[in-house]
Amino acid sequence: MTKHRRDVARIQTGIRNLDELLGGGLPKGSVTVLGGPPGAGKTILAQQICFHGVTARQRVLYFNTLSEPTARPCAT
């Protein structure tokens, strides 16, 4: 197998083991989606990564979605 991989700029997450798993961090300019069951820590992880990466010269954009239904059917 030959290596034709280009080195991609990475942004460190601030979580040492996660950065190692990701090969140095998240690819710069990428869109990252976190998924999992309620209470798994998705929001905390995303905010920790954002807070680690933001500086006066480096901006971070964080989107949050609500995928659970907001209205529940009434019992009759």
Biotite code that builds the C-alpha atoms (Angstrom):
import biotite.structure as struc

atoms = struc.array([
    struc.Atom([0.000, 0.000, 0.000], chain_id="A", res_id=1, res_name="MET", atom_name="CA", element="C"),
    struc.Atom([1.446, 3.356, -0.970], chain_id="A", res_id=2, res_name="THR", atom_name="CA", element="C"),
    struc.Atom([0.894, 6.502, 1.004], chain_id="A", res_id=3, res_name="LYS", atom_name="CA", element="C"),
    struc.Atom([-0.788, 9.274, -0.983], chain_id="A", res_id=4, res_name="HIS", atom_name="CA", element="C"),
    struc.Atom([-2.236, 10.961, 2.066], chain_id="A", res_id=5, res_name="ARG", atom_name="CA", element="C"),
    struc.Atom([-1.860, 14.710, 2.252], chain_id="A", res_id=6, res_name="ARG", atom_name="CA", element="C"),
    struc.Atom([-1.127, 16.171, 5.626], chain_id="A", res_id=7, res_name="ASP", atom_name="CA", element="C"),
    struc.Atom([-4.280, 17.883, 6.783], chain_id="A", res_id=8, res_name="VAL", atom_name="CA", element="C"),
    struc.Atom([-4.095, 20.750, 9.258], chain_id="A", res_id=9, res_name="ALA", atom_name="CA", element="C"),
    struc.Atom([-5.603, 19.640, 12.562], chain_id="A", res_id=10, res_name="ARG", atom_name="CA", element="C"),
    struc.Atom([-7.208, 21.475, 15.455], chain_id="A", res_id=11, res_name="ILE", atom_name="CA", element="C"),
    struc.Atom([-6.523, 19.941, 18.831], chain_id="A", res_id=12, res_name="GLN", atom_name="CA", element="C"),
    struc.Atom([-9.584, 19.193, 20.946], chain_id="A", res_id=13, res_name="THR", atom_name="CA", element="C"),
    struc.Atom([-7.781, 19.639, 24.241], chain_id="A", res_id=14, res_name="GLY", atom_name="CA", element="C"),
    struc.Atom([-8.484, 16.021, 25.145], chain_id="A", res_id=15, res_name="ILE", atom_name="CA", element="C"),
    struc.Atom([-5.178, 14.162, 24.844], chain_id="A", res_id=16, res_name="ARG", atom_name="CA", element="C"),
    struc.Atom([-6.535, 10.669, 24.163], chain_id="A", res_id=17, res_name="ASN", atom_name="CA", element="C"),
    struc.Atom([-9.150, 11.935, 21.707], chain_id="A", res_id=18, res_name="LEU", atom_name="CA", element="C"),
    struc.Atom([-6.524, 13.934, 19.806], chain_id="A", res_id=19, res_name="ASP", atom_name="CA", element="C"),
    struc.Atom([-4.353, 10.825, 19.591], chain_id="A", res_id=20, res_name="GLU", atom_name="CA", element="C"),
    struc.Atom([-7.300, 8.769, 18.342], chain_id="A", res_id=21, res_name="LEU", atom_name="CA", element="C"),
    struc.Atom([-8.095, 11.405, 15.705], chain_id="A", res_id=22, res_name="LEU", atom_name="CA", element="C"),
    struc.Atom([-4.493, 11.609, 14.488], chain_id="A", res_id=23, res_name="GLY", atom_name="CA", element="C"),
    struc.Atom([-3.754, 14.984, 16.053], chain_id="A", res_id=24, res_name="GLY", atom_name="CA", element="C"),
    struc.Atom([-7.224, 16.488, 16.382], chain_id="A", res_id=25, res_name="GLY", atom_name="CA", element="C"),
    struc.Atom([-10.159, 17.428, 14.201], chain_id="A", res_id=26, res_name="LEU", atom_name="CA", element="C"),
    struc.Atom([-9.418, 18.288, 10.563], chain_id="A", res_id=27, res_name="PRO", atom_name="CA", element="C"),
    struc.Atom([-9.355, 22.071, 10.164], chain_id="A", res_id=28, res_name="LYS", atom_name="CA", element="C"),
    struc.Atom([-12.392, 23.339, 8.270], chain_id="A", res_id=29, res_name="GLY", atom_name="CA", element="C"),
    struc.Atom([-14.385, 20.168, 8.860], chain_id="A", res_id=30, res_name="SER", atom_name="CA", element="C"),
    struc.Atom([-17.950, 19.803, 10.063], chain_id="A", res_id=31, res_name="VAL", atom_name="CA", element="C"),
    struc.Atom([-18.134, 17.450, 13.026], chain_id="A", res_id=32, res_name="THR", atom_name="CA", element="C"),
    struc.Atom([-21.389, 15.834, 14.140], chain_id="A", res_id=33, res_name="VAL", atom_name="CA", element="C"),
    struc.Atom([-21.682, 14.224, 17.571], chain_id="A", res_id=34, res_name="LEU", atom_name="CA", element="C"),
    struc.Atom([-24.414, 11.691, 18.166], chain_id="A", res_id=35, res_name="GLY", atom_name="CA", element="C"),
    struc.Atom([-25.536, 9.494, 21.009], chain_id="A", res_id=36, res_name="GLY", atom_name="CA", element="C"),
    struc.Atom([-28.249, 8.863, 23.549], chain_id="A", res_id=37, res_name="PRO", atom_name="CA", element="C"),
    struc.Atom([-29.454, 11.533, 25.983], chain_id="A", res_id=38, res_name="PRO", atom_name="CA", element="C"),
    struc.Atom([-27.006, 12.078, 28.820], chain_id="A", res_id=39, res_name="GLY", atom_name="CA", element="C"),
    struc.Atom([-24.005, 10.669, 26.961], chain_id="A", res_id=40, res_name="ALA", atom_name="CA", element="C"),
    struc.Atom([-22.078, 13.956, 27.238], chain_id="A", res_id=41, res_name="GLY", atom_name="CA", element="C"),
    struc.Atom([-22.376, 15.263, 23.671], chain_id="A", res_id=42, res_name="LYS", atom_name="CA", element="C"),
    struc.Atom([-22.993, 18.883, 24.693], chain_id="A", res_id=43, res_name="THR", atom_name="CA", element="C"),
    struc.Atom([-20.213, 18.909, 27.290], chain_id="A", res_id=44, res_name="ILE", atom_name="CA", element="C"),
    struc.Atom([-17.748, 17.408, 24.778], chain_id="A", res_id=45, res_name="LEU", atom_name="CA", element="C"),
    struc.Atom([-18.695, 19.890, 22.048], chain_id="A", res_id=46, res_name="ALA", atom_name="CA", element="C"),
    struc.Atom([-18.444, 22.868, 24.399], chain_id="A", res_id=47, res_name="GLN", atom_name="CA", element="C"),
    struc.Atom([-15.124, 21.682, 25.809], chain_id="A", res_id=48, res_name="GLN", atom_name="CA", element="C"),
    struc.Atom([-13.689, 21.422, 22.291], chain_id="A", res_id=49, res_name="ILE", atom_name="CA", element="C"),
    struc.Atom([-15.048, 24.878, 21.397], chain_id="A", res_id=50, res_name="CYS", atom_name="CA", element="C"),
    struc.Atom([-13.712, 26.520, 24.562], chain_id="A", res_id=51, res_name="PHE", atom_name="CA", element="C"),
    struc.Atom([-10.306, 24.946, 23.977], chain_id="A", res_id=52, res_name="HIS", atom_name="CA", element="C"),
    struc.Atom([-10.113, 26.145, 20.377], chain_id="A", res_id=53, res_name="GLY", atom_name="CA", element="C"),
    struc.Atom([-11.374, 29.714, 20.651], chain_id="A", res_id=54, res_name="VAL", atom_name="CA", element="C"),
    struc.Atom([-8.928, 32.613, 20.848], chain_id="A", res_id=55, res_name="THR", atom_name="CA", element="C"),
    struc.Atom([-8.992, 36.294, 19.946], chain_id="A", res_id=56, res_name="ALA", atom_name="CA", element="C"),
    struc.Atom([-7.909, 35.336, 16.414], chain_id="A", res_id=57, res_name="ARG", atom_name="CA", element="C"),
    struc.Atom([-9.579, 31.939, 16.043], chain_id="A", res_id=58, res_name="GLN", atom_name="CA", element="C"),
    struc.Atom([-13.366, 31.772, 16.034], chain_id="A", res_id=59, res_name="ARG", atom_name="CA", element="C"),
    struc.Atom([-15.508, 28.756, 16.776], chain_id="A", res_id=60, res_name="VAL", atom_name="CA", element="C"),
    struc.Atom([-19.042, 28.148, 15.541], chain_id="A", res_id=61, res_name="LEU", atom_name="CA", element="C"),
    struc.Atom([-21.275, 25.806, 17.524], chain_id="A", res_id=62, res_name="TYR", atom_name="CA", element="C"),
    struc.Atom([-24.706, 24.622, 16.369], chain_id="A", res_id=63, res_name="PHE", atom_name="CA", element="C"),
    struc.Atom([-27.161, 22.765, 18.550], chain_id="A", res_id=64, res_name="ASN", atom_name="CA", element="C"),
    struc.Atom([-30.300, 21.015, 17.343], chain_id="A", res_id=65, res_name="THR", atom_name="CA", element="C"),
    struc.Atom([-33.357, 19.693, 19.081], chain_id="A", res_id=66, res_name="LEU", atom_name="CA", element="C"),
    struc.Atom([-34.282, 16.355, 17.581], chain_id="A", res_id=67, res_name="SER", atom_name="CA", element="C"),
    struc.Atom([-36.777, 15.199, 20.186], chain_id="A", res_id=68, res_name="GLU", atom_name="CA", element="C"),
    struc.Atom([-40.417, 16.127, 19.662], chain_id="A", res_id=69, res_name="PRO", atom_name="CA", element="C"),
    struc.Atom([-41.288, 19.226, 21.682], chain_id="A", res_id=70, res_name="THR", atom_name="CA", element="C"),
    struc.Atom([-45.019, 18.451, 21.981], chain_id="A", res_id=71, res_name="ALA", atom_name="CA", element="C"),
    struc.Atom([-46.336, 15.284, 23.508], chain_id="A", res_id=72, res_name="ARG", atom_name="CA", element="C"),
    struc.Atom([-49.771, 13.897, 22.657], chain_id="A", res_id=73, res_name="PRO", atom_name="CA", element="C"),
    struc.Atom([-52.384, 14.428, 25.336], chain_id="A", res_id=74, res_name="CYS", atom_name="CA", element="C"),
    struc.Atom([-53.938, 11.378, 26.929], chain_id="A", res_id=75, res_name="ALA", atom_name="CA", element="C"),
    struc.Atom([-57.718, 11.329, 26.671], chain_id="A", res_id=76, res_name="THR", atom_name="CA", element="C"),
])
